[in-house]
Amino acid sequence: MTSNGRRSFRLRIAGVLALLVALNGLFVAALVWAYGTVIPGAVAWALLALLGEQPTIDFLDLAVSPLALVVLTAAFLVAQAWYGYTRLLSDVWEGTASPEDAPDLHAAVTRLAAQADVSAPSIAVVDAAHPNCFTVGRAGNATIVVTRPLLDALDPDERDAVLAHEIAHVKNRDVTLMTLASLFIAIAERAYRATSLLRRAQWFDREGMSRRASLALDWLLPVVIVSYLFVAPILWLFPPLARLANETLSRQREFAADDAAAAITGRPLALAGALTTLYEYEPPQPDEDLRRSAEGLRALCFVPFGGVRDVERGLVEDADVPDADAAPESDGSSARDAAAASDDTGTERAARARRIDDWLADRPSAPASTAGTHPPVEERVERLVERSAVDP
């Protein structure tokens, strides 16, 4: 990545960070307003009205000072960062691999980290149905998590290219930001669903319910009405806005990491070959439990968790899979041209170039969506092929 490109990337990352902080602040303010002012005020208004009083309640009062709101937002962000980090690592530490367990893997990471001028991350090798890789932590304390099928599916050059991609994320300092963005989406969606579930509380089957419990449910009615009418519409705004920030960030970070990995290894086609190999991977047995637990990991993975083919098979939600069968348009460059232009014209590189060209030729005209967490794999591969042709 050129200095101008790196500066532009950092500006975009800063913009997404500012948007994410603003969304968190507005989200905290909405919760404080809803559950500190609106709902208590509505309940108090109803009680006073029943007693014949004429209540006067300011529903626009935020109930906390601006300074307190800033402190609450900061605490909310810190809690997200800590929880997201520990939650991801809780499933990783048992798979941590020592240099004695995986000497080749450690040697590759150490060498690539030195080339990227960052501290070598630790490594965890975990069992999973799919080949994949992701990074958690931050610069100076990062862990690259590799699944065993990835080590079996890729050749050494492709494996090194994927590791360089993950090291680039560490160097770009975007791992923590992506963790926060993904976690905020989950929190915002759950908060919205909770307000919607309150509405259903009035439809519970009261048969067998004690009189006290039934009476408590009746007293819950003002909370239900206010939450559903005023709180839910506001909370509904946050998930789509958070997804927009998440998609903008993920697209930029993946392209930046692809470019950096190509620069570190000097083999753009190796990374393109890894993408096509992982795209086509068919697990011997789908891991449904792992897929369900992968929501927080998908945005961090080298390819969307479970493989992009899961999107096409309908195993990953929110995918827009095209029906067109036509091959994508190309600017005329091909992996074979890039391989021919390089001094490295070995049999293995030529075979990889043919495989990439054949894979691109078989792809539909419209790239498949990857659930909003990654750019289309076709676009990533084409960019790497073009880079290899220009700078083989």
HELIX and SHEET records of a PDB file:
HELIX    1   1 SER A    3  TRP A   33  1                                  31    
HELIX    2   2 ALA A   34  VAL A   38  3                                   5    
HELIX    3   3 ILE A   39  LEU A   50  1                                  12    
HELIX    4   4 PRO A   66  SER A   90  1                                  25    
HELIX    5   5 TRP A   93  GLY A   95  5                                   3    
HELIX    6   6 PRO A  103  ALA A  116  1                                  14    
HELIX    7   7 ARG A  148  ALA A  153  1                                   6    
HELIX    8   8 PRO A  156  ASN A  172  1                                  17    
HELIX    9   9 VAL A  175  ARG A  200  1                                  26    
HELIX   10  10 ALA A  201  TRP A  203  5                                   3    
HELIX   11  11 ARG A  211  TRP A  219  1                                   9    
HELIX   12  12 LEU A  221  VAL A  226  1                                   6    
HELIX   13  13 SER A  227  VAL A  231  3                                   5    
HELIX   14  14 ALA A  232  TRP A  236  1                                   5    
HELIX   15  15 PHE A  238  THR A  265  1                                  28    
HELIX   16  16 PRO A  268  GLU A  280  1                                  13    
HELIX   17  17 GLU A  288  ARG A  292  1                                   5    
HELIX   18  18 GLU A  295  ARG A  298  1                                   4    
HELIX   19  19 VAL A  308  GLU A  312  1                                   5    
HELIX   20  20 ALA A  335  ALA A  341  1                                   7    
HELIX   21  21 THR A  347  ALA A  361  1                                  15    
HELIX   22  22 VAL A  377  VAL A  390  1                                  14    
SHEET    1   A 3 SER A 122  VAL A 126  0                                        
SHEET    2   A 3 ASN A 141  THR A 147  1                                        
SHEET    3   A 3 CYS A 133  ARG A 138 -1                                        
END                                                                             
